[in-house]
């Protein structure tokens, strides 16, 4: 009989046949068997159980290595593996803690296929960077990934979790949960939009994440948005080494690389500096209102397109020369120029009880610790922009907050101070904290009126402190940079220090403590460094 199939359909059929042959070849080369255990409720043979059988039947035709055994929820194996819902599919349960609640159909059929191949290989196929991150997990991670058969973004997150379970089977147990089948469980976790990933009942990812970001979120047990690649290089050569990953350092990195300079950034703590712990930023151009951490993530993502960032490394020593040698806690850098953008740290009250109760009611970061005090009473010490902003943040979070300021008026912007009045946040004026008391945690504080000398006691659950910053000049002092009368790095109008080839930018220089100012100084410093490396001013 003549072939009546049109050319387009014929081409599709041929492509499908080729794909199936390639799949069969892939499964034939797998070194491991793939036993599957399906648990169903015999009295309730619903559409999800039927769909699961059909999907598995289709895959079993690809390879005899895939086997299926089905049991009821009353079977002893169900009790052994803790299976309570139908259908539940266990994938190679002798080696991995991977189970599927619902049917791997629709978009999730792609996840299921990749899962079968991965467990058949017995390898996670993680990138080297991801493997390093997951290797640092030293305790149990009970992972739940909520998915839907109609979600095109879910397979990526599902496979991320599967890879983690295969790489660290001793620590990672995974449940892939179909929200259409397990509606009650989805409601319990408020997982109506997918994909959502939880670890130990903590949300670690909403939406599809890259493999490295997912692994970092799993390791840290909190959502991450940026992944900084690690480097094993014992020595790195650069034209410019930037010490500090705040707005000044990140901006300088972008400008330097765009100028053609080989550039690296070293940051010993969290990227973004003080911005990362600022609840809301309302004065950065282009953003009417943006979370500090969100703004940092945008900056870091932008910088990573240009410059390599080495996070978690402290600079131990700088040796002058051509090139200059910078020794960090992890490697050595050889560089022609150095930019110190080390920023500033929180200033302490230096009163009895402050250091002893730090982390037990004494805090310098409302973003970090504010949620712990919801429904409780705290004090915010300070009168500048930071103190007022953080007091408002705590108030809107549901924390009862009282401001304590040693002067009779705020130093904060009028826009912010008006909000204190509008939100009826009480202020104790002309008052200093003299002592913070409590055995296991903060219970009360001793106050002194700076005008009358009168002392009082105030019961409180927490003390948040925002009384300014101390410039991080230890490294600058160590290498002999001039420090001005206010304690900041001395420099000329183009960010040059007294040592040729070493520059400064950002809060460590003093001046206005503003994000936009620091970013501007970073760009200025980078352009000065580029010009100086072409035509060194110290040789004139």
C-alpha positions as CSV (number, residue, x, y, z in Angstrom):
1,X,0.0,0.0,0.0
2,X,1.2,3.5,-0.7
3,X,2.5,5.6,2.2
4,X,-0.3,8.1,2.9
5,X,1.5,9.8,5.8
6,X,2.4,13.4,5.1
7,X,6.1,14.4,5.2
8,X,5.9,16.3,8.5
9,X,4.2,13.5,10.4
10,X,6.7,11.0,8.9
11,X,9.6,13.2,10.0
12,X,8.1,13.4,13.5
13,X,7.8,9.6,13.7
14,X,11.3,9.1,12.5
15,X,12.6,11.5,15.1
16,X,10.6,9.7,17.8
17,X,12.0,6.3,16.8
18,X,15.5,7.7,16.8
19,X,15.0,9.2,20.3
20,X,13.7,5.8,21.6
21,X,16.7,4.0,20.2
22,X,19.0,6.4,21.9
23,X,17.2,6.0,25.2
24,X,17.4,2.2,25.0
25,X,21.2,2.5,24.3
26,X,21.6,4.8,27.3
27,X,19.8,2.3,29.6
28,X,21.7,-0.6,28.2
29,X,24.9,1.1,29.3
30,X,23.8,1.7,32.8
31,X,25.8,-0.3,35.4
32,X,23.0,-0.6,38.0
33,X,19.6,-2.1,38.2
34,X,16.7,0.2,38.9
35,X,14.2,-1.4,41.3
36,X,11.0,0.5,41.9
37,X,8.5,-0.1,44.7
38,X,4.9,1.3,44.2
39,X,2.6,1.5,47.1
40,X,-1.1,2.0,46.5
41,X,-4.4,1.9,48.3
42,X,-6.1,-1.3,46.9
43,X,-9.6,-0.1,47.7
44,X,-9.0,3.3,46.0
45,X,-7.4,2.7,42.6
46,X,-7.5,6.3,41.5
47,X,-6.2,8.1,38.4
48,X,-2.9,8.9,40.0
49,X,-2.1,5.3,40.7
50,X,-3.2,4.3,37.2
51,X,-1.1,7.0,35.6
52,X,2.0,6.0,37.7
53,X,1.7,2.4,36.4
54,X,1.3,3.6,32.8
55,X,4.4,5.8,33.1
56,X,6.5,3.1,34.6
57,X,5.3,0.6,32.0
58,X,6.4,2.9,29.3
59,X,9.9,3.2,30.8
60,X,10.2,-0.5,31.5
61,X,9.9,-1.1,27.8
62,X,13.2,0.7,27.4
63,X,15.2,-1.6,29.7
64,X,14.9,-4.8,31.6
65,X,17.0,-3.1,34.3
66,X,13.9,-1.2,35.4
67,X,11.7,-3.5,37.6
68,X,8.5,-2.8,39.5
69,X,6.9,-4.4,42.5
70,X,3.5,-3.1,43.9
71,X,2.3,-3.4,47.4
72,X,-0.7,-2.1,49.4
73,X,-0.4,0.5,52.2
74,X,-1.0,-2.3,54.7
75,X,2.0,-4.3,53.6
76,X,5.0,-4.7,56.0
77,X,7.3,-2.9,53.6
78,X,5.0,0.2,53.7
79,X,5.5,0.2,57.5
80,X,9.3,-0.4,57.1
81,X,9.6,2.6,54.7
82,X,7.1,4.8,56.5
83,X,4.7,5.0,53.5
84,X,1.2,6.3,54.3
85,X,-0.2,7.8,51.1
86,X,-1.2,6.4,47.7
87,X,0.4,6.4,45.3
88,X,4.0,6.5,46.6
89,X,6.8,5.4,44.5
90,X,10.2,4.5,46.0
91,X,13.2,4.6,43.7
92,X,16.0,2.2,44.4
93,X,15.1,2.3,48.2
94,X,18.1,0.0,49.1
95,X,20.5,2.8,48.1
96,X,18.6,6.1,48.1
97,X,15.8,7.8,50.1
98,X,14.0,9.1,47.0
99,X,10.2,8.8,46.8
100,X,7.5,10.2,44.6
101,X,4.1,11.1,46.0
102,X,1.8,11.2,43.1
103,X,2.3,10.4,39.4
104,X,5.4,11.4,37.4
105,X,3.5,12.5,34.4
106,X,3.3,15.5,32.2
107,X,6.3,17.8,32.6
108,X,7.5,15.6,35.5
109,X,8.0,12.7,33.2
110,X,11.2,14.4,32.1
111,X,12.3,14.6,35.8
112,X,11.4,10.9,36.2
113,X,13.5,9.9,33.1
114,X,16.5,11.8,34.3
115,X,16.1,10.4,37.8
116,X,16.1,6.8,36.4
117,X,19.3,7.5,34.4
118,X,21.0,9.1,37.4
119,X,20.3,6.2,39.8
120,X,21.1,3.7,37.1
121,X,24.5,5.3,36.8
122,X,24.8,5.7,40.5
123,X,26.3,9.1,40.0
124,X,24.9,12.6,40.8
125,X,26.5,14.3,37.7
126,X,26.9,17.4,39.9
127,X,29.3,20.1,38.9
128,X,32.5,20.2,40.8
129,X,31.4,23.5,42.5
130,X,28.1,21.9,43.6
131,X,29.8,18.8,44.9
132,X,32.0,20.9,47.1
133,X,29.0,22.7,48.6
134,X,27.0,19.5,49.2
135,X,30.1,17.9,50.7
136,X,29.9,20.4,53.5
137,X,26.5,19.1,54.7
138,X,27.1,17.2,58.0
139,X,23.5,16.6,59.2
140,X,20.2,15.3,57.9
141,X,18.3,17.2,55.2
142,X,14.7,16.1,54.8
143,X,13.8,17.6,51.4
144,X,10.3,18.2,50.0
145,X,9.9,19.5,46.4
146,X,6.4,20.4,45.5
147,X,5.7,20.1,41.8
148,X,2.9,20.0,39.2
149,X,2.6,18.0,35.9
150,X,1.8,21.3,34.1
151,X,4.8,23.2,35.5
152,X,7.6,23.6,32.9
153,X,10.0,25.0,35.6
154,X,9.5,22.1,38.1
155,X,11.8,19.5,36.4
156,X,14.9,21.6,37.0
157,X,14.2,21.9,40.7
158,X,13.3,18.2,41.0
159,X,16.5,17.1,39.3
160,X,18.5,19.4,41.6
161,X,17.1,17.6,44.6
162,X,17.5,14.2,43.1
163,X,21.2,14.9,42.5
164,X,21.7,16.0,46.1
165,X,20.0,12.7,47.3
166,X,22.3,10.6,45.1
167,X,25.4,12.6,46.0
168,X,24.8,12.4,49.8
169,X,22.4,9.5,50.4
170,X,23.5,9.3,54.1
171,X,22.2,12.8,54.8
172,X,19.6,13.7,52.1
173,X,16.1,12.2,52.0
174,X,13.8,13.4,49.2
175,X,10.1,13.6,48.6
176,X,8.8,14.8,45.3
177,X,5.2,15.8,45.9
178,X,2.6,16.3,43.2
179,X,0.3,19.1,44.5
180,X,-2.6,17.9,42.5
181,X,-2.4,14.5,44.2
182,X,-1.3,15.6,47.6
183,X,-3.5,18.7,48.1
184,X,-3.7,18.6,51.9
185,X,0.1,18.4,52.1
186,X,0.5,21.2,49.7
187,X,-2.0,23.3,51.7
188,X,-0.1,22.5,54.9
189,X,3.1,24.0,53.4
190,X,1.2,26.8,51.5
191,X,2.7,25.4,48.3
192,X,0.1,26.5,45.8
193,X,2.7,27.9,43.4
194,X,5.4,25.6,42.2
195,X,8.2,24.6,42.3
196,X,8.8,25.1,46.0
197,X,11.6,23.3,47.9
198,X,11.8,22.8,51.7
199,X,14.5,21.2,53.8
200,X,13.8,20.3,57.3
201,X,10.5,22.1,56.9
202,X,12.3,25.4,56.0
203,X,11.6,27.0,52.7
204,X,14.9,27.0,50.7
205,X,13.7,27.7,47.2
206,X,10.6,29.2,45.6
207,X,10.9,28.9,41.8
208,X,13.5,27.1,39.8
209,X,17.1,27.6,41.0
210,X,20.3,26.8,39.3
211,X,22.0,23.7,40.5
212,X,24.7,25.5,42.5
213,X,22.2,27.9,44.1
214,X,20.0,25.0,45.1
215,X,22.9,23.1,46.7
216,X,24.0,26.3,48.6
217,X,20.4,26.8,49.8
218,X,20.3,23.2,50.9
219,X,23.6,23.4,52.7
220,X,22.8,26.7,54.5
221,X,19.1,25.9,55.1
222,X,17.9,29.2,53.8
223,X,17.1,30.5,50.3
224,X,20.1,31.7,48.3
225,X,19.9,33.8,45.2
226,X,23.6,34.1,44.2
227,X,26.4,31.5,44.0
228,X,30.0,32.6,44.2
229,X,32.2,30.0,42.4
230,X,35.1,28.7,44.5
231,X,38.7,28.5,43.3
232,X,41.4,26.0,44.2
233,X,44.1,28.1,42.7
234,X,47.0,28.6,45.1
235,X,48.1,31.7,43.4
236,X,46.2,34.3,41.4
237,X,47.7,37.1,39.2
238,X,45.8,40.3,38.7
239,X,46.2,44.0,37.8
240,X,44.0,45.0,40.6
241,X,43.0,43.3,43.8
242,X,40.0,44.8,45.6
243,X,39.7,44.1,49.3
244,X,36.0,44.4,50.3
245,X,32.8,43.3,48.6
246,X,30.4,46.1,49.4
247,X,28.9,48.6,47.0
248,X,32.3,50.4,46.5
249,X,34.2,47.2,45.9
250,X,31.6,45.6,43.6
251,X,31.3,48.8,41.5
252,X,35.0,49.2,41.3
253,X,35.3,45.6,40.1
254,X,32.8,46.2,37.3
255,X,34.5,49.4,36.1
256,X,38.0,48.0,36.4
257,X,37.3,44.9,34.3
258,X,35.4,47.1,31.7
259,X,38.6,49.2,31.5
260,X,40.6,46.1,30.7
261,X,42.2,45.4,34.1
262,X,42.4,41.8,35.4
263,X,40.6,42.2,38.6
264,X,39.7,40.1,41.7
265,X,37.6,40.9,44.8
266,X,38.3,39.4,48.2
267,X,35.6,39.6,50.9
268,X,36.0,37.9,54.3
269,X,32.3,38.3,55.4
270,X,29.0,38.6,53.6
271,X,28.9,40.4,50.3
272,X,27.2,43.8,50.3
273,X,28.5,45.0,53.7
274,X,25.9,47.0,55.7
275,X,23.5,47.0,52.8
276,X,22.9,43.3,53.1
277,X,21.4,43.8,56.6
278,X,19.4,47.0,55.8
279,X,15.7,46.1,55.8
280,X,14.5,48.6,53.2
281,X,16.4,50.9,50.9
282,X,14.2,53.8,49.6
283,X,16.8,56.3,48.2
284,X,18.8,54.3,45.7
285,X,18.1,55.6,42.2
286,X,15.9,53.4,40.1
287,X,14.2,51.7,43.1
288,X,11.4,53.3,44.9
289,X,11.7,50.7,47.6
290,X,13.9,47.6,47.6
291,X,15.2,45.2,50.3
292,X,18.8,45.6,51.1
293,X,19.6,41.9,50.5
294,X,17.7,42.1,47.1
295,X,19.8,45.1,46.1
296,X,23.0,43.3,47.1
297,X,22.0,40.3,45.1
298,X,21.5,42.5,42.0
299,X,24.9,44.1,42.5
300,X,26.7,40.8,43.0
301,X,25.0,39.1,40.0
302,X,26.1,42.1,37.9
303,X,29.6,42.1,39.2
304,X,30.0,38.3,38.6
305,X,29.5,38.9,34.9
306,X,32.9,40.7,35.0
307,X,35.0,39.9,38.0
308,X,36.0,36.9,40.0
309,X,34.9,37.1,43.7
310,X,36.7,35.2,46.5
311,X,34.3,35.2,49.4
312,X,35.2,34.0,52.9
313,X,38.9,34.9,52.7
314,X,40.7,37.2,55.1
315,X,43.7,39.3,54.0
316,X,46.5,38.4,56.3
317,X,49.5,40.3,54.8
318,X,50.4,42.7,52.1
319,X,54.0,42.9,50.9
320,X,54.9,45.9,48.7
321,X,56.9,45.3,45.5
322,X,56.5,44.8,41.8
323,X,54.1,43.0,41.9
324,X,52.6,43.4,45.4
325,X,52.0,40.1,47.2
326,X,48.8,39.7,49.1
327,X,48.4,36.6,51.3
328,X,44.9,35.6,52.3
329,X,43.7,32.8,54.5
330,X,43.4,30.6,51.4
331,X,45.8,31.7,48.7
332,X,48.3,34.3,47.4
333,X,47.6,37.1,45.0
334,X,50.2,38.9,42.9
335,X,48.8,42.3,41.9
336,X,49.9,45.7,40.5
337,X,47.4,47.7,42.5
338,X,45.2,47.3,45.6
339,X,41.9,49.0,46.4
340,X,40.9,48.9,50.1
341,X,37.1,49.1,50.3
342,X,36.9,47.5,53.7
343,X,33.9,49.5,54.8
344,X,32.9,49.9,58.4
345,X,31.5,47.8,61.3
346,X,28.8,48.4,63.9
347,X,29.8,50.6,66.8
348,X,29.1,49.1,70.2
349,X,27.8,50.8,73.3
350,X,30.6,49.2,75.4
351,X,28.3,48.8,78.4
352,X,28.2,45.9,80.9
353,X,26.2,43.0,79.6
354,X,26.4,44.0,75.9
355,X,29.0,41.4,74.8
356,X,27.8,38.7,77.2
357,X,24.2,38.9,75.9
358,X,25.1,39.3,72.2
359,X,23.0,36.9,70.3
360,X,20.8,36.4,73.4
361,X,18.7,39.6,73.0
362,X,21.4,42.0,72.0
363,X,21.4,42.5,68.2
364,X,22.9,44.8,65.6
365,X,20.8,43.6,62.7
366,X,17.0,43.9,62.7
367,X,16.7,42.1,59.4
368,X,18.6,39.1,60.8
369,X,17.0,38.9,64.3
370,X,13.8,40.9,64.1
371,X,11.5,37.9,63.3
372,X,12.6,36.3,66.6
373,X,11.0,39.2,68.5
374,X,7.6,39.3,66.8
375,X,5.0,40.0,69.5
376,X,7.6,41.0,72.0
377,X,9.0,44.3,73.3
378,X,12.4,45.7,72.3
379,X,14.4,48.9,72.4
380,X,16.2,50.5,69.5
381,X,19.2,52.5,70.6
382,X,20.3,55.4,68.2
383,X,18.9,58.4,66.4
384,X,20.3,58.3,62.9
385,X,18.9,56.9,59.6
386,X,19.8,53.3,60.5
387,X,18.2,53.4,63.9
388,X,15.0,55.0,62.7
389,X,14.7,52.7,59.6
390,X,15.2,49.6,61.6
391,X,12.8,50.7,64.3
392,X,10.1,51.2,61.6
393,X,11.0,47.8,60.2
394,X,10.6,46.1,63.6
395,X,7.3,48.0,64.2
396,X,5.8,46.8,60.9
397,X,6.9,43.3,61.6
398,X,4.8,43.2,64.7
399,X,7.5,44.0,67.3
400,X,6.7,46.6,70.0
401,X,9.7,48.9,69.8
402,X,10.8,52.0,71.8
403,X,13.5,54.3,70.5
404,X,16.2,55.5,72.9
405,X,18.3,58.5,71.8
406,X,20.9,60.4,73.8
407,X,20.0,63.7,72.2
408,X,16.8,65.7,72.1
409,X,16.3,65.4,68.4
410,X,16.9,62.8,65.6
411,X,19.8,63.0,63.2
412,X,17.8,61.0,60.7
413,X,16.1,62.4,57.6
414,X,12.8,64.3,58.1
415,X,10.9,61.7,55.9
416,X,11.9,58.9,58.3
417,X,11.3,60.9,61.5
418,X,7.8,61.8,60.4
419,X,7.1,58.1,60.1
420,X,8.1,57.5,63.7
421,X,5.4,60.0,64.8
422,X,2.8,58.7,62.3
423,X,3.3,55.1,63.6
424,X,3.2,56.2,67.3
425,X,6.5,54.7,68.1
426,X,7.6,56.0,71.6
427,X,10.9,57.8,72.0
428,X,12.9,58.2,75.2
429,X,15.0,61.4,74.6
430,X,18.3,62.5,76.3
431,X,18.9,59.0,77.6
432,X,21.8,56.5,77.4
433,X,21.8,52.8,78.1
434,X,24.2,52.1,81.0
435,X,23.8,48.4,81.4
436,X,22.1,45.4,79.8
437,X,20.9,42.8,82.3
438,X,19.8,39.2,82.2
439,X,21.1,35.8,83.0
440,X,20.3,33.6,80.0
441,X,18.9,36.4,77.8
442,X,18.1,40.1,78.0
443,X,15.5,41.0,80.7
444,X,16.0,44.7,81.4
445,X,18.2,47.7,80.8
446,X,19.5,50.5,83.1
447,X,19.0,54.0,81.7
448,X,20.4,57.3,82.6
449,X,19.1,60.8,81.6
450,X,22.1,62.7,80.3
451,X,20.7,66.1,81.6
452,X,19.3,65.2,85.0
453,X,21.4,62.1,85.8
454,X,18.3,60.3,86.9
455,X,18.5,56.5,86.5
456,X,15.6,54.2,85.6
457,X,15.1,50.5,84.7
458,X,13.2,49.3,81.7
459,X,12.0,45.8,81.1
460,X,12.6,44.6,77.6
461,X,13.1,41.4,75.6
462,X,15.8,42.7,73.3
463,X,18.2,45.6,72.6
464,X,18.9,46.6,69.0
465,X,21.8,48.9,68.6
466,X,22.4,51.3,65.7
467,X,24.8,54.0,66.9
468,X,27.1,54.4,64.0
469,X,30.0,52.5,62.6
470,X,33.8,52.0,63.1
471,X,35.9,52.1,59.9
472,X,37.7,48.9,59.2
473,X,41.2,50.3,59.1
474,X,43.2,47.5,60.8
475,X,44.7,46.3,57.5
476,X,45.4,49.9,56.4
477,X,47.2,50.6,59.7
478,X,49.2,47.4,59.4
479,X,50.7,48.3,56.0
480,X,51.4,51.9,57.1
481,X,48.6,53.9,55.5
482,X,47.9,57.4,56.9
483,X,44.8,57.5,59.1
484,X,43.1,60.9,59.5
485,X,41.9,62.5,62.7
486,X,38.4,60.9,62.4
487,X,39.9,57.4,62.1
488,X,39.4,56.9,58.4
489,X,41.9,56.2,55.6
490,X,43.6,59.4,54.4
491,X,43.5,60.0,50.7
492,X,43.7,62.6,48.0
493,X,40.8,63.7,45.8
494,X,41.3,60.6,43.5
495,X,41.3,57.9,46.2
496,X,45.1,57.6,46.3
497,X,46.6,56.8,49.7
498,X,50.1,57.8,50.8
499,X,51.5,54.5,49.5
500,X,51.8,54.3,45.7
501,X,49.6,51.6,44.1
502,X,47.2,51.4,47.1
503,X,43.9,53.1,47.0
504,X,40.7,53.4,49.1
505,X,37.0,53.8,48.5
506,X,33.7,53.7,50.3
507,X,32.8,54.0,54.0
508,X,36.4,53.3,55.1
509,X,37.2,56.9,53.7
510,X,34.5,58.5,55.8
511,X,32.1,61.1,54.4
512,X,28.5,60.3,53.7
513,X,27.5,56.7,54.6
514,X,25.3,56.2,51.5
515,X,25.1,53.3,49.1
516,X,25.1,55.5,46.0
517,X,28.1,57.4,47.4
518,X,30.1,54.3,48.0
519,X,29.2,53.0,44.5
520,X,30.3,56.3,43.0
521,X,33.6,56.3,44.9
522,X,34.2,52.7,43.7
523,X,33.8,53.8,40.1
524,X,36.1,56.8,40.6
525,X,38.8,54.7,42.2
526,X,38.7,52.2,39.4
527,X,39.1,54.8,36.8
528,X,42.0,56.4,38.7
529,X,43.7,53.1,39.1
530,X,43.4,52.4,35.3
531,X,44.9,55.8,34.5
532,X,47.7,55.3,37.0
533,X,48.7,51.9,35.8
534,X,49.0,53.3,32.3
535,X,50.9,56.4,33.5
536,X,52.1,55.9,37.1
537,X,51.9,59.2,38.9
538,X,54.7,58.1,41.4
539,X,57.2,57.9,38.6
540,X,56.8,61.5,37.6
